Amino acid sequence: MDKASLLAKFAATREEKLLFAHLLDLAERAATHNRLLSGDFLTEAEGNTAQSLLRAAGFSSFFLFGGFPDAERTCPVFLPDYLTRKEVEASPSLAGLLFLSLSVSKYDEAAASFTHRDLLGALMALGVDRNRVGDIRAEGPLAVAVIRESVADYLTENLKKVGRFPVTVEIREDCGALPEQRFEEGFGTVASLRLDAVVAEVFRLSRSEASEAIRRELVALSGLPLCRPDAPVKEGDRLSLRGKGKVVIGETDGLSKKGRIRFKYKRLK
């Protein structure tokens, strides 16, 4: 299948066509020159589509990497024959990924409590492209963001405050003490593991409210907005509802006395 046909099949918008055309060019250059090349950060949905596109184009020496295990935003990394995935994962800077670490003064430690939104807002206010920033972890007076190497110097010079707090910026080649992603565990029961039933259960909505949110494409399953209420949900899937947060679906746990399916989930804070 030629490049135009691949883009017609996998790209739904003009923006996606440009993005995926660039990825195909990057993959071709990496293969031709046998060198490590990597792209900017992709959303979970973009990453899933990019993998299918690249495999359909015949590329196999690549993987998606966000700087640490289970990252949601990832970069496509194209490997030469002299490097392995494990070597790149052990040294993210090989793929052009660095870690921006923030801290406040001891005087402000008790008052400061950064959130993902705080740091992302500060970065966007400086004009940094969203695709140059990966996952963000924040807890209390500490925050870490995975960034592309190309914006490291700019952020070191210009990121002085997050919210009302002055910050000290450190650029690292390793994630250091990465703030843990906080979550609360929950248990639910549904008649079947279909999208509308699970969304209603984990986000405490009525079935009709859940169906309406899905119809309006406010619900994403593993990063991909869906409008099918009957879409199947399985263990490991990430559900997000705009304005309500994210949930990771856990394992099923048998049937209740009324014959409903019991399942576990983690609600990200």
N, C-alpha and C positions, 0 to 999 in steps of 0.2 A: 504494500500500500504506500503510495507516495505521500509527501508531506502535506499537500493541499487536502487530500482525502482524509488523512489522519486528523487534521485540524477541523475539518467539516464534521467529523464524527464525534470528536471529544470536546470541542470548544462551543459553549452555548452562547457566548457574548463576544463582542469585539475585544473587550479587555482580556478575556480568556484566550482568544486567538493570538493576541500579541504575547501574552505570558507563555503559552505553550510553544509558540514558534521560537521564542528565545531559548526555552529549555531544550528543544530539539537541536538548535544550533550549538548550544553549550555541550550537549552530549556528543555531537559530531566532532567538535573541536577536541574534546577530551580523548575520544577514541583515536582520532587521527594523529595527535601529537603524544599520546600515551602519557598524559599528565593529569594531576588531580585538579578538577575544577568543581566549583559549587555555586549554586544559585541563591537567590534571596529567600526569605522565609515564605512558606506557603501556609494557608489555613489547612485545617484537617481535611476539609472537602477538596480543596485544590490538590493537596498531597495525594489523596486517593485517586483522583482523576489523572494526575501526572504519572503515577506509577503505571496505570493501565495504558496510557498513551505511550510511554517510553518502552514498555514491554512489547506493545503492538508494533512499534517502530524497529524492534530487534535489539534494543539495548538491554543488557543484563548486569553490567558491572557498575551498579549504582545502588544507593540506599538513601532513605530519608533520615535526617539527623537534626535534633534540636538542641544539642549541647549536653543533654543528660537523658537518662531513660524516661520513657513515658511523656516526653514533651509533646504538647499539642501542636505547636507551630514548629515546622521542620524545614530544613533546607535540603534540596536534592544534591547529593554528593556523588560525583563521577570518579571512579577509582582507576588509577593506572595499574599495570600488572605488578608493580613493585611495592604496593601498599595494600594492607588488608583493612577491612572494616574495623576490626578490633584496635588496630593501631591508630586509626583516626578517632575512634570513640575515646581512646585513652588520651589523645592530644587534640582537642577540638580546634585549636588554633591552626592546625594543618588544613582545616576546611574553611578557614577565615572566620571562625566563631570565637568571640571573646565574652567575658562576663563583666558587666558593669555592676559594681558593688557600691551601695550607698550606706552611709551612717550619719547620725547626727551627733552633736557634742554631748558629753556626759551631762551637761546642764539640762539638755532637752530630752534625755532618754525617757524620763518618766512620762512626759507629755506626748511625745511623738508616737504615732501608730499609723504607719503607712499601709495603704491598700494598693492592689493592682491598679485601680483607677487613678490613684494619686500619681503614681510614677508614669503611667502611660500618658496621662494628661500633661505632665511636665515635659515629656519627650516630644509629644505632638506640638506643644506650644513653641518648641524650638525649631519646628519645621522638619523634624526627622520623619522620613517615609516609614509608614507602618510595616512595610515589607523588609525593613532593616532591623526590626526588633522582634525577637522571639518571645518565649514564655517569660513571664514576670512572676517572681515569688516575693511576697512581702509579709513581714510579721513584726509588729512593734516598731522599734526605731531602725530596723534593718530592711533592706530591699536589694534584690539581685535581678538583673535582666540580662538575657542572652542577646548579644548584639552582633551585627556584622562588623568586621574589622575596619571597614571603610568609614564608619561614623565614630570610631573610638576617640580619635584626637579631638574632633569637634565637640563631643560630649564632655570630655575632660576639661576643655576650656570654657564651656558655656553653661553646663548644668550646675547651677549654684544653689537653687532652692527647689524643694518639692512641697507644694502647698505653702504654708507659712514658715517652714523650717529650713534653715540653711543646712546644706549637706556637704559631706566630704565624699568625693568620687574616687574610686580606685578601679583600674582596669586590670583584670586578672586573666590568666590563661587557663585557670581551673575554676570550678564553681565555688570552691571553698565550703564554708558552712552555709549551705543552701537552706533558706527557711522552708520548713515543711509545708506542703499544701494541706491546709486544715479542712477537715470534713467531719460530718456527723453521720453515724450509721443509722439506717432505718430498715424497717421490714414492711412489706406490703402484700396484699392478696388481690388477685385479679381472676376473672373468669377465663381469660386467655391472654397470652403475651403479645397483644397487638398494641400498636402505638397509642391509640386514643385511650385505651384502658390504663396503660402504664403511666402516661402523662397525667391523667386524672388522679391516679393514686399517689404518685410521688410529689406532685405539686399542689395537692389538696384542692382539686377543681372538680366540678361536676363533669359528667361525661360529655354533655353538650358544650360546656365551656372548653374542654380539651379539644373536641372536634373542631370547634370554631377557630381555636388558636392554630391548629394544624392546617386548616383550610386557608388561613391567612399567611401561612408559611412563617409563623413565629417560632415554630418548633424545628430543631435540627437534630438529626440522628447521626452521631459520629461526624459532625461538622457539615452534613448535607441537609439543607432545608427540604422537608417533605410535605406533601399535601395529601397523602394517602392515610386515612385513619386506621386502615387495616394492615399497615406495614408491620412485619414481624420485628420483635425486639428480642435480643439475646444477651447472654452474659458477656460483659466487657464493653457493651455499647455505651456511648456517652450521649446523654440527652440534655439538650439545653432549651429553655423557654425564655424568650427575650423578656428581660426585666425581672425574671424569677430565679435565675441561677442555672447551675449545672448539676447533673446527677450521673453517677457511674453505676450501671446495673451490675449487681453481683449474681451469685449463684441461686438457683431455685432450691427450695427446701421442702419438697413434697407438697401434699395437698392438705388443705384445712378440713375440718369436719364437714363443711358444706361443699367440699369438692373444688374449692378455689385454689389456684396455684399460689404458693407462698414464695416470695423472693426477697433477696437482700439488696440494698443499694446504699451508696455513699453520696451524700449531698455536700457538694463543695461549698465552703464558706467564702 
